[in-house]
Amino acid sequence: MRVLLGLALVVAVSTQLVNKNVNRAVDLTTQIAKVTCEVEVENTGASTVKTYEVAVEPNSIPLLSYVSVSEHGNELPLRKVTDGVYEATLSAAVTSGGKTNLVVLLTFTHSLEPYPKAINQPDNQLVRFHSNAYFYSPYSTVEQFTKFNLGSSKIESFTPRSPSNKEGQSVKYGPYSNIPAKTTARITLHYENNSPFLTIRNLQRTIEVSHWGNIAVEEHYQLSHTGAKLKSQFSRLDFQRNPIGAPTAVKSFRTVLPASSKGVYYRDDIGNISTSNLRETEDANELEIRPRFPLFGGWQTKYYIGYNVPSYEMLSSNGGNYKLEFPFIDHSYDNLVVDDVEVRVILPEGTNGFEVVYPNYEVNRLPDEKKKTYLDTFGRPVLVFTAKNLEENHIKNIEVYYKFNSIMLLQEPILVVIAFMVIFVTVIIFVRLDFLYFLWMRTEKQDRELLTLLRNCLTSPTR
């Protein structure tokens, strides 16, 4: 009975809120669908409300990458209630008859479908996007307006729904009034989109921490072009004659590295790729990645980059307590999409007491591992984290707290000294034994030669 009463209370509280006015802007100029909703919320009930729910259509849940809710320019704490439902805690409770303004941001990956699925080398790429003409919400909406920014005036078609119209590079739907909660009206937009459809299928990132002043970072990429596939045979001659004549090909892209990064390298299974360029600025180092061949739809490449940064950039300490703070993923290229990422943090031998503060999205931690390298005795602890379906909004810091006894810094120098002492003693003993052995061998030989000479002299006939 209490459970039913609690559920009824939750429903009553949730229905108190009304979306007074919604202005929805959908950015479809890249491979990521970015939905920004400016929502004016009003409390029409009798009691105060402290939370606001964001709902995602069931068929869009697998494509959802990022969710955030902001109030007065400040991002609100967000809790995942269930798949497709998120609850934001408002900065201040909304009293009866009160209003507040929120900004809801949703991003979706792999939501733009190349259509046709295969094209020729000089063809432009057309994509389809399926959406809802209305703002999908658990609350009713008094008035709403939606604008789809396509970034191209070549619009093949869009689903008409009165009122709706095409205007330059955009399609507008609305205004619509008095829309019930969770109302859907399917629409499809078919337009030209030649932006790079690059997807990192798998990213393996390694952060190796040394308390001797250096942090080494290495990233292994499996990169695919997920746009319309190349139908005909690739012509290197046509591409060299007119590179612009292949609008969907990706020839190069820019990776942003920390400004203090040194010893940058870019390699693949064959070896070093010398076509890359590194541009150093005050704020960051920009590495131009140029694969060995242009990437067309359905093509993929594998490579890895690495660099070193001073430890003070990511590591701070207070006595024996240390804090490692670094971005979970970095800016690999503009409008990046990462399907799967694994981040491995290799800490110095002897660290313990790990505590992790995660960014405001789902990150999984796998069981810790051990890694033995040079001068290790029982191995270095390795913290392993994984995540899926990430994009630029997920470039946020993760914090790892641990304890480390500074006396352990002497372990490696002591091992080096002991190793050299063992080598020197071994060499001294070996040389000494070797000298006595050869001295004994040489004396015995001389004695035999002397005896042989005397015997020959005594037994030889006198002339």
C-alpha positions in Angstrom: 0.0 0.0 0.0 2.8 2.4 0.9 4.6 1.5 -2.4 1.4 2.3 -4.4 1.0 5.6 -2.5 4.6 6.5 -3.2 4.2 5.8 -6.9 1.0 7.9 -7.0 2.9 10.8 -5.3 5.7 10.6 -7.9 3.2 10.7 -10.7 1.4 13.6 -9.2 4.6 15.6 -8.7 5.9 14.9 -12.2 2.6 16.0 -13.8 2.8 19.4 -12.0 5.4 20.6 -14.4 4.5 22.0 -17.9 6.8 22.9 -20.7 5.4 26.5 -21.3 7.6 27.1 -24.3 10.2 25.0 -26.2 12.6 26.2 -28.8 14.4 23.2 -30.3 17.4 23.5 -32.6 18.8 20.4 -34.3 22.3 20.6 -35.8 22.8 18.1 -38.6 25.8 19.7 -40.3 28.2 17.0 -39.2 28.0 13.3 -38.5 26.6 13.9 -35.0 23.0 15.0 -34.4 23.1 17.7 -31.8 19.7 18.7 -30.3 19.6 21.8 -28.1 16.2 22.6 -26.4 15.5 25.9 -24.7 12.7 25.0 -22.3 10.6 27.4 -20.2 9.2 25.2 -17.4 6.2 26.2 -15.2 5.0 24.6 -12.1 1.2 24.4 -12.3 0.7 22.2 -9.2 0.3 23.1 -5.6 3.6 21.8 -4.2 7.2 22.7 -4.9 9.3 20.6 -7.5 13.0 20.1 -7.2 13.7 17.8 -10.3 13.1 17.8 -14.0 13.0 14.7 -16.1 14.4 14.3 -19.6 13.0 11.4 -21.7 14.4 10.0 -25.0 12.3 8.2 -27.6 12.7 4.4 -27.3 14.0 3.9 -30.8 16.7 6.6 -30.3 18.0 5.2 -27.0 20.7 3.0 -28.6 22.0 6.1 -30.5 22.1 8.4 -27.5 25.6 9.6 -26.7 25.4 12.5 -24.3 22.7 14.2 -22.1 23.0 17.4 -20.1 20.7 19.9 -18.5 21.7 23.5 -17.7 20.0 26.2 -15.7 21.2 29.8 -15.9 24.4 28.7 -17.6 25.3 26.1 -15.0 25.2 22.4 -15.7 22.9 20.5 -13.3 23.5 17.2 -11.5 22.0 14.4 -13.7 20.9 11.0 -12.6 20.0 8.1 -14.9 16.7 6.7 -13.7 16.4 4.0 -16.4 17.2 3.6 -20.1 16.2 6.8 -21.8 15.0 8.6 -18.7 17.2 11.1 -16.8 16.5 13.3 -13.8 18.1 16.7 -13.3 18.2 18.3 -9.8 17.3 22.0 -10.1 19.4 24.6 -8.5 16.4 25.8 -6.6 13.0 24.3 -6.0 10.2 25.7 -8.3 7.3 26.8 -6.2 3.6 26.7 -7.2 3.1 29.0 -10.2 6.9 29.5 -10.5 9.0 29.3 -13.7 12.5 28.4 -14.6 14.5 28.3 -17.9 16.5 25.2 -18.8 18.7 24.1 -21.7 18.6 20.4 -22.6 21.4 19.1 -24.8 21.2 15.7 -26.4 23.6 14.2 -28.9 23.1 11.1 -31.1 25.8 9.2 -33.0 25.3 6.9 -36.1 21.9 8.5 -36.5 22.6 9.9 -40.0 22.0 7.1 -42.5 23.9 7.4 -45.9 21.3 7.1 -48.6 22.2 5.7 -51.1 24.5 3.5 -49.1 27.2 3.3 -51.9 28.4 6.1 -54.3 31.0 6.6 -56.9 34.3 8.4 -56.2 33.2 11.9 -57.5 29.7 11.8 -56.0 28.3 13.8 -53.2 27.0 12.0 -50.1 23.3 12.1 -49.3 22.0 11.1 -45.8 18.6 10.5 -44.2 17.7 11.6 -40.7 14.6 10.2 -38.9 13.2 12.3 -36.1 10.2 13.6 -34.2 8.4 16.7 -35.2 7.6 17.3 -31.6 9.7 17.7 -28.4 9.5 14.3 -26.7 8.9 14.9 -23.0 7.2 13.4 -20.0 5.4 16.7 -19.6 2.9 18.3 -21.8 4.0 21.3 -23.9 2.0 24.4 -24.4 3.9 25.8 -27.4 7.0 24.6 -29.3 9.1 25.3 -32.4 11.8 23.2 -34.1 14.5 24.1 -36.6 16.7 21.6 -38.4 20.0 23.1 -39.5 21.3 20.9 -42.4 24.3 22.9 -43.5 23.4 22.4 -47.2 20.8 23.9 -49.5 20.6 20.6 -51.4 17.6 19.2 -49.7 16.2 16.2 -51.5 13.0 15.9 -49.4 11.5 16.3 -46.0 8.3 15.1 -44.4 5.7 17.9 -44.6 3.7 18.6 -41.5 1.7 21.7 -41.2 3.1 24.1 -40.5 6.5 23.3 -41.9 8.7 24.9 -44.5 12.2 24.9 -46.1 14.3 28.0 -45.7 17.8 28.1 -47.2 19.9 25.4 -45.4 17.2 24.6 -42.8 13.8 23.1 -42.3 11.4 24.5 -39.8 8.5 22.7 -38.0 5.9 24.6 -36.0 4.9 26.4 -34.0 2.7 23.7 -32.5 0.4 24.2 -29.5 -0.9 22.0 -26.7 1.1 18.8 -27.3 0.4 16.0 -24.8 3.3 14.2 -23.1 5.4 11.7 -25.1 3.7 12.6 -28.4 5.5 11.4 -31.5 5.2 12.3 -35.2 7.7 10.7 -37.4 9.5 12.8 -40.0 12.5 12.2 -42.4 14.9 14.6 -43.9 17.0 13.7 -46.9 19.8 16.1 -47.8 23.5 16.4 -48.8 26.2 16.0 -46.2 29.8 15.7 -47.2 31.3 16.2 -43.7 33.9 13.6 -42.6 32.1 10.5 -41.3 35.1 9.2 -39.2 34.5 6.8 -36.4 37.0 5.4 -33.9 35.9 1.8 -33.7 38.3 1.0 -30.9 40.7 3.3 -28.9 43.2 1.9 -26.5 44.7 4.7 -24.3 47.7 4.1 -21.9 48.8 6.6 -19.3 52.0 5.5 -17.6 52.9 7.6 -14.6 56.5 8.0 -13.3 57.3 9.9 -10.1 60.6 10.8 -11.6 58.9 13.7 -13.5 57.4 12.2 -16.6 54.0 10.8 -17.8 54.0 8.8 -21.0 50.8 8.7 -23.1 50.2 6.3 -26.0 47.0 5.9 -28.0 46.1 3.1 -30.5 43.4 3.8 -33.0 41.2 1.7 -35.2 39.6 4.3 -37.5 36.9 3.7 -40.0 35.1 5.9 -42.6 31.4 5.1 -41.9 29.9 7.2 -44.7 28.6 6.0 -48.0 30.7 3.1 -49.3 32.8 3.5 -52.4 30.9 1.7 -55.2 33.4 1.8 -58.0 37.1 1.0 -58.2 39.3 3.7 -56.6 41.3 5.7 -59.2 44.5 7.1 -57.8 45.1 9.0 -61.1 41.7 10.8 -60.9 42.3 11.6 -57.3 45.8 13.0 -57.9 44.4 15.1 -60.8 41.5 16.5 -58.8 41.5 15.9 -55.1 38.5 18.1 -54.7 36.6 15.8 -57.1 36.3 13.2 -54.2 34.2 15.2 -51.7 33.6 12.4 -49.2 37.3 11.4 -49.0 39.2 12.2 -45.8 42.8 13.1 -46.6 43.9 14.4 -43.2 42.6 15.6 -39.9 43.8 17.5 -36.8 44.6 16.0 -33.4 45.0 18.4 -30.4 47.7 17.5 -27.9 48.7 19.2 -24.6 50.9 22.3 -25.0 53.6 20.7 -22.9 53.7 17.5 -24.9 57.2 16.5 -26.1 58.6 13.6 -28.2 55.5 13.2 -30.3 55.4 10.3 -32.7 52.9 9.0 -35.2 53.3 5.4 -36.5 51.5 2.4 -37.8 52.4 -1.3 -38.3 54.8 -0.4 -41.1 56.7 2.2 -39.2 56.9 6.0 -38.8 54.6 8.1 -41.0 56.6 11.1 -42.0 53.7 13.0 -43.7 52.4 14.3 -40.3 53.1 17.9 -39.2 53.2 19.2 -35.6 52.3 22.8 -35.0 53.1 24.2 -31.6 51.0 27.0 -30.1 50.7 28.5 -26.6 47.5 26.7 -25.8 48.1 23.3 -27.5 50.1 21.3 -30.0 48.2 20.4 -33.1 49.3 17.2 -34.9 48.1 16.9 -38.5 47.4 13.3 -39.1 47.7 12.3 -42.8 47.1 8.6 -43.4 49.1 6.7 -46.0 46.0 6.7 -48.2 42.7 8.8 -48.4 39.8 7.3 -46.5 36.6 6.5 -48.4 33.4 5.0 -47.1 33.9 1.5 -45.8 37.7 2.0 -45.6 39.7 1.9 -42.3 43.2 2.4 -41.0 45.1 1.6 -37.8 47.8 3.8 -36.3 49.1 5.0 -32.9 50.5 8.2 -31.5 52.5 8.9 -28.4 54.0 11.7 -26.4 55.4 12.7 -23.0 54.3 15.4 -20.7 55.8 16.7 -17.4 54.2 15.0 -14.4 53.2 18.3 -12.8 50.7 18.7 -15.7 48.5 15.9 -14.4 49.9 14.9 -11.0 49.7 16.7 -7.7 50.6 15.5 -4.2 50.1 16.3 -0.5 52.6 14.2 1.5 52.0 10.6 0.6 48.6 11.3 -1.0 48.6 11.8 -4.8 46.0 12.9 -7.3 46.2 12.1 -11.0 43.9 14.1 -13.2 43.7 13.7 -16.9 41.0 13.8 -19.7 39.4 10.4 -20.2 39.6 10.9 -24.0 41.3 13.7 -26.0 40.5 15.7 -29.0 41.4 13.2 -31.7 39.7 15.1 -34.5 36.7 17.5 -34.9 33.3 16.0 -34.3 34.9 12.7 -33.2 32.9 9.6 -32.5 34.3 6.8 -30.4 32.5 3.4 -30.3 34.7 1.7 -27.7 37.5 3.1 -25.5 39.8 1.4 -23.0 41.9 3.5 -20.8 44.8 1.9 -18.9 46.5 3.8 -16.1 49.9 2.4 -15.1 51.0 3.6 -11.7 54.4 3.3 -9.9 55.1 0.1 -8.1 54.0 0.3 -4.5 50.9 2.5 -4.9 47.7 1.6 -3.1 44.5 3.0 -1.7 42.9 3.8 -5.1 39.9 6.1 -5.3 38.4 7.3 -8.5 36.2 10.3 -9.3 34.5 9.7 -12.6 33.2 12.3 -15.1 29.4 12.8 -15.4 28.9 9.9 -17.8 29.0 6.2 -17.6 32.5 4.7 -17.2 33.1 1.1 -16.2 36.1 -0.1 -14.2 37.5 -3.5 -14.8 39.5 -5.6 -12.3 43.0 -4.1 -11.6 45.9 -5.7 -13.3 49.7 -5.9 -12.8 52.4 -5.1 -15.2 56.1 -5.9 -14.8 58.7 -3.8 -16.6 62.4 -3.2 -15.9 63.5 -3.0 -12.3 60.1 -4.1 -11.0 59.8 -6.8 -8.3 56.1 -7.5 -7.8 54.7 -5.4 -10.7 53.0 -2.1 -11.2 49.3 -1.7 -10.6 47.2 -1.1 -13.7 43.7 0.5 -13.5 41.5 -0.3 -16.5 38.5 1.7 -17.5 36.1 1.3 -20.4 33.3 3.3 -22.0 31.1 3.3 -25.1 29.6 5.7 -27.6 31.6 8.9 -26.8 31.9 12.2 -28.6 33.5 15.7 -27.9 31.2 16.5 -25.0 32.8 13.5 -23.2 36.3 15.2 -23.1 36.2 15.6 -19.4 38.7 14.8 -16.6 38.8 11.7 -14.6 40.6 11.8 -11.2 42.5 9.0 -9.6 43.6 9.3 -6.0 46.2 6.9 -4.5 48.8 6.6 -1.8 52.5 6.2 -2.3 55.5 6.0 0.1 58.3 8.2 -1.2 60.9 5.8 0.2 59.8 3.5 -2.7 61.6 6.0 -5.0 64.9 4.6 -3.8 64.0 1.1 -4.9 65.1 1.4 -8.5 68.4 3.2 -7.7 69.2 0.6 -5.1 68.4 -2.2 -7.5 70.7 -0.6 -10.1 73.5 -0.3 -7.6 73.1 -3.9 -6.5 73.0 -5.0 -10.1 76.2 -3.2 -11.0 77.8 -4.6 -7.8 76.9 -8.1 -8.8 78.2 -7.6 -12.3 81.5 -6.1 -11.0 82.0 -8.9 -8.5 81.2 -11.6 -11.1 83.6 -10.1 -13.6 86.4 -9.8 -11.0 85.9 -13.4 -9.9 85.7 -14.6 -13.4 88.8 -12.8 -14.5 90.7 -14.0 -11.5 89.8 -17.6 -12.1 90.4 -17.3 -15.7 93.9 -15.9 -15.0 94.9 -18.7 -12.7 93.5 -21.3 -15.1 95.5 -20.1 -18.0 98.7 -19.7 -15.9 98.4 -23.3 -14.8 97.8 -24.5 -18.4 100.7 -22.5 -19.7 103.2 -23.9 -17.0 102.1 -27.5 -17.6 102.7 -27.1 -21.3 106.1 -25.6 -20.8 107.0 -28.6 -18.5 106.0 -31.1 -21.1 108.0 -29.3 -23.8 111.0 -29.2 -21.5 110.7 -32.9 -20.7 110.3 -33.8 -24.3 113.4 -31.8 -25.2 115.5 -33.5 -22.5 114.3 -36.9 -23.5 115.2 -36.3 -27.1 118.7 -35.0 -26.1 119.3 -38.1 -23.9 118.1 -40.6 -26.4 119.7 -39.1 -29.5 122.9 -40.9 -30.7 126.2 -39.1 -30.3 127.7 -38.0 -33.5 
